[in-house]
Amino acid sequence: MAISKIAQPQFNPYGDDAPLPQTATGPWKAPLATGPFAATIALPGSKSLTNRELILAAVANGPSLLRAPLYSRDSALMIQGLRALGVRIDEVPGTAPYGPDLLVTPGDLEGGVSIDCGLAGTVMRFLPPLAALALGPVAFDGDPHARTRPMRAMLTALRELGIDISDDGRGSLPFSLYGTGAVEGGELSIDASASSQFVSGLLLVAPRFRNGLTLHHTGATLPSLPHIEMTIETLALRGVVVEPPTPGTWVVPASEIAARDVDIEPDLSNAGPFLAAALVAGGSVTVTGWPRATTQVGERMRDILSQMGAKVNYAPTTDEIGDLTVTGTGIIRGITLDESSELAPTVAAIAALATSETVLTGIAHLRGHETDRLAALATEINALGGDVTETDDGLVIRPAKLHGGLWHSYADHRMATAGAIIGLVVPGIEIDDIETTAKTLPQFAALWTGEPMRSVGAPGTLELPGA
């Protein structure tokens, strides 16, 4: 397809004249790989699945046990918001290495509360439809940059469902809604082209609407379809069948949502940077517990890494899961890839080290993520000597010799991990805010430099320069 270039301004999501934020700990020296890897790693649960299952458990017909959930800022904000609305969530002993299980007991939903969304799209887009079922006012706000993330489609949808919304016409955070304890439902049309989370947020709670919901998407191309498929599957496993009579339409019946004990899959998008390490620096990295069948978009990393030069092997360990091993071959090829969604920062970081051009398309919606990821990636890779052009719906990344420098994360976890990938083979990369990875993987820095990435007797390890 034809590539349409756009202007390439210096990017600052906090405003042209605003200073980029600094962390108390200062920049983090990205570890430089001193040799090929021989590493095995187990990762915490999927953010996308954890927060969907928390919503469904909150409106189910009985208690649900979530095994191996994610403990991160995004999931903590979801738990905090649900508790504020009257849902009981208890930590109970489990067998997962990253924290206890969660027992979720539905309760009467009550307003009169304020909810902090942080920078979490799932919180700001999944909780308002649920809060509409509460009795009383609920106020929503979040981090400064969260106020620039698209919300108008959700607020318009809730108004059309009869919910009183107060946002002073902004169409964004902060806003308040006033629930009456029930939502009639019925037929609704929205433009969800800015985020599939608008669709998922409505579908998750729609069975609790008195008349269910027939939802139509009326806008341009709908991004991140795998995330909608994930939502539909989680509903189906709780006894709610969503019918798609035509593309872009979903029919959800009014019904109970069954209580269910759930095993949360590891986060396959968070696995991307670790698997990429093998392609970039050589050797092998294995991620355990990889599901044989999944709706997670991170599953695409298997094919993407193979196309970019890696050898990829999946070895089943049970009927449900296996070990995924990526081995570097000394070759890093460019790729032409459409709709890479949240994987784009990882792919872009690999592409910056490739020997041929990479073209990423179908990701214009990433401008409305934690930051404008297209502008941020272009700015940061180019600042290291790269050759990246931002297009109307993606990026073109050409081979270039990179050098060290400060990598800005823009409070975006995937920007931070992208910088770490480049730092494996480019000396002198410092990331201004590695702590932002706590959004979905608080253990990232420890896993990247610690024991899970240091097999005893491995031919190479990750080490901090100068350590």
DACORHU-V484725 format. One record per pair of residues at least 6 apart in sequence whose C-alpha atoms are under 8 Angstrom apart, sorted by the first residue. I is the first residue (numbers start at 1). J is the second residue. Records with the same first field share a line. If there is no record, write none. Layout:
BEGIN
I: J  J
END
This chain:
BEGIN
3: 391  392
4: 391  392
5: 389  390  391  392
6: 390  391  392
7: 390
8: 375  389  390
10: 379
11: 375  376  379
12: 18  20
13: 145  371  372  410
14: 20  145
20: 410
22: 432  433
23: 432  433
26: 432  433
27: 406  430  431  432  433  434
28: 430  431  432  433  434
29: 428  429  430  431  464  465
30: 419  420  423  424  428  429  430  431  464
31: 420  423  424  449  462  463  464  465
32: 423  424  425  426  427  462  463  464  465
33: 281  424  425  460  461  462  463
34: 460  461  462  463
35: 281  282  459  460  461
36: 278  281  282  283  284  459  460  461
37: 278  281  282  283  284  285  453  458  459  460  461
38: 283  284  285  453  454  455  458  459  460
39: 284  285  286  452  453  454  455  458
40: 285  286  287  288  452  453  455
41: 285  286  287  288  452  453
42: 266  287  288  289  452
43: 266  267  270  271  287  288
44: 68  69  70  71  98  266  267  441
45: 68  69  70  71  264  265  266  267
46: 69  70  264  265  266  267  268
47: 70  74  75  267  440
48: 122  227
49: 230  264  265
50: 66  69  70  75  264
51: 75  78  122  123
52: 204  231  234
53: 66  234
54: 78  79  104
55: 82  126  127  130  204  205
56: 204  205  235  257
57: 63  64  104  105  106  259  260
58: 82  87  104  105  106  107
59: 106  205  208  257
60: 106  256  257  258  259
61: 106  256  257  258  259
62: 105  106  258  259
63: 103  104  105  106  259  260
64: 103  104  105  259  260  261  262
65: 101  102  103  104  260  261  262
66: 101  102  103  104  261  262  263  264
67: 94  96  100  101  102  261  262  263  264
68: 94  95  96  98  99  100  101  263  264  265
69: 99  100  101  102  263  264
70: 98  440
71: 98  99  440  441  442
72: 438  439  440  441  442
73: 438  439  440  442
74: 118  119  120  122  123  439  440
75: 440
77: 116  117  118  120  123
78: 117  123  127
79: 89
80: 115
81: 115  116  127
82: 88  127
83: 89
84: 113  114  115
85: 109  110  111  113  131  134
86: 106  107  108  109  110
87: 104  105  106  107  108  109
88: 104  105  106  107
89: 102  103  104  105
90: 102  103  104
91: 100  101  102  103
92: 100  101  102  103
93: 100  101
94: 100  101
108: 134
109: 131  133  134  135  181
110: 134  135  136
111: 131  134  135  136  137  138  178  179
112: 136  137  138
113: 137  138  139
114: 138  139  140  141
115: 138  139  140  141
116: 140  141  142
117: 123  124  140  141  142  143  146
118: 141  142  143  146
119: 142  143  145  146  370
120: 146  370  439
121: 197  369  370
122: 197  201
124: 140
125: 151  154  197  198  201
126: 197  198  200  201  202  204
127: 201
128: 177
129: 158  201  202  205
130: 205
131: 138  177  179
132: 163  177  178  179  180  181  182  183
133: 179  180  181  182  183
134: 179  180  181  182
135: 178  179  180  181
136: 178  179  180  181
137: 176  177  178  179
138: 176  177  178  179
139: 174  175  176  177
140: 173  174  175  176
141: 147  173  174  175
142: 173  174
145: 370  371
146: 173  370
147: 172  173  174
148: 172  173  368
149: 172  368  369  370
150: 171  172  194  195  368
151: 171  172  173
152: 170  171  172
153: 171  190  191  192  198
154: 198
155: 165  171
156: 190
157: 188  189  190
158: 164  165
159: 165
160: 188
161: 183  184  185  188
162: 183  184
163: 177  178  179  183
164: 177  178  179
165: 175  176  177  178
166: 175  176  177
167: 173  174  175  176
168: 175
182: 209  210
183: 208  209  210
184: 209  210  211  212
185: 206  209  210  211  212  213
186: 211  212  213  214
187: 213  214  215  216
188: 213  214  215  216
189: 215  216  217  218
190: 215  216  217  218  219
191: 217  218  219  220
192: 198  199  217  218  219  222
193: 219  220  221  222  223  365
194: 222  223  365  368
195: 222  223  224  365
196: 222  223  224  225  227  228
197: 227  228
199: 215  228
200: 227  228  231
203: 213  231  232  252
204: 231  235
206: 212  213  252  253  254
207: 213  240  252  253  254  255  256  257
208: 254  255  256  257
209: 254
210: 254
211: 253  254
212: 251  252  253  254  255
213: 250  251  252  253  254
214: 249  250  251  252
215: 249  250  251
216: 248  249  250
217: 248  249
218: 248
223: 339  341  362  363  365
224: 339  341
226: 295  296  297
227: 295  296  297
229: 295
230: 295  296
232: 241  242
235: 241  242  257
236: 242
238: 257  258  259  260
239: 256  257  258
240: 252  253  255  256  257
241: 252  253
242: 250  251  252  253
243: 250  251  252
244: 250  251
245: 251
265: 289  290  291
266: 289  290
267: 298
268: 290  296  297  298  299
269: 296  297  298  299  301  342  343
270: 298  440  441
271: 287  298
272: 298  301  343  346
273: 346  417  418  421
274: 285  448
275: 285  286  287  325  326
276: 305  326  346  350  421
277: 285  421  424
278: 284  285  310  326  327  328
279: 305  309  310  326  327  328  329  330  331  332
280: 328  332  350  353  421  424  425
281: 328  424  425
282: 327  328  329  330
283: 327  328
284: 325  326  327  328
285: 325  326  327
286: 323  324  325  326
287: 323  324  325
288: 322  323  324
289: 321  322  323
290: 321  322  323  324
291: 320  321  322
292: 316  319  320  321  322
293: 320
297: 341  342  343
298: 343
301: 343
302: 312
305: 311  312  326
306: 312
307: 333  335
308: 331  332  333  334  335
309: 328  329  330  331  332  333
310: 326  327  328  329  331  332
311: 326  327  328  329
312: 324  325  326  327
313: 324  325  326
314: 322  323  324  325
315: 322  323  324
316: 322  323
317: 323
331: 354
332: 350  351  353  354  355
333: 351  354  355  356  357
334: 351  354  355  356  357  358  359
335: 351  356  357  358  359  360
336: 358  359  360
337: 358  359  360  361
338: 360  361  362  363
339: 360  361  362  363
340: 360  361  362  363
341: 363  366
342: 366
344: 360
345: 373  377  414  415  418
346: 414  417  418  421
348: 377  397  418
349: 418  419  421  422
350: 421  422
351: 357  358  397  398  399
352: 381  386  387  397  398  399  400  422
353: 399  400  422
354: 398  399
355: 399
356: 398  399
357: 396  397  398  399
358: 396  397  398
359: 394  395  396  397
360: 394  395  396
361: 393  394  395
362: 393  394
363: 393  394
364: 374  392  393  394
365: 393
366: 372  373  374
367: 373  374  375
370: 411  412
371: 410  411  412
373: 415
374: 390  394  395
375: 390
376: 410  415
377: 415
378: 388  389  390  395
380: 407  408
381: 387  388
382: 388
383: 405
384: 402  403  404  405
385: 400  401  402  403
386: 398  399  400  401  402
387: 397  398  399  400
388: 395  396  397  398
389: 395  396  397
390: 396
402: 426
403: 426  427  428  429
404: 426  427  428  429  430
405: 428  429  430
406: 429  430  431  432
407: 416  419  429  430  431  432
408: 415  416  431  432  433
409: 415  416  431  432  433  434  436
411: 433  436
412: 436  437
413: 434  436  437  438  439  440
414: 437
416: 431  433  434  436  437
417: 434  437
419: 429  431
420: 429  431
422: 429
423: 429  430
434: 445
435: 442
437: 444
438: 444
447: 453
448: 462
449: 462  463  464
453: 461  462
454: 461  462
END
